Amino acid sequence: MARYSRTVLVEWMEPLVPLTPWKILGLCRVASYTLLLSNSIRRDVLLVNRFSDGYLAVFKPWRLRGLRMDEESCTGLIRRAILYGKVPGVELARNKPLDTEGCCSHTEALRECCGCIRLPAPLAVVGGVRLYAWFLAAVILMRADVVCGE
């Protein structure tokens, strides 16, 4: 856990099961926008997706291979990870305790430097504007890179 300077906790308001193409696409976009840089995978961010039915989908980029921005390969990777559990760097667990002590909300993370950022999914509201969680995660991490200097 020490190798990750930031944790992004995405709290989905819906259950993971039944798995639908829209949920896979949503997970794909969250993973892509949160973990991908222009030429590599961001290694300093732990991505945790928590669903309302108790499932956790955890992306550990130190072990993750094959994540790409195009939706076809990304959704294939997510589908394999969830259905078969055969993707290094992606773990699926159910009812695993999760310590969220000290996590900032998305509005706090836009104002200050946070080690743990909590985002509602698929949409968050900032200043009366509804934004997709994946877009907001990318904005917060880019801001943190510039302002927090990590």
Secondary structure, DSSP 8 states (H G I E B T S, - for coil): -TT-SEEEEEEESS-S-S--HHHHHHHHHHHHHHHB-SSSB-SSEEEEEE-TTSEEEEE-TTT-----SSHHHHHHHHHHHHHT---TTEEEEES-----TT-EEHHHHHHS--SEEEEEESEEEETTEEEEHHHHHHHHHHHHHHHT--
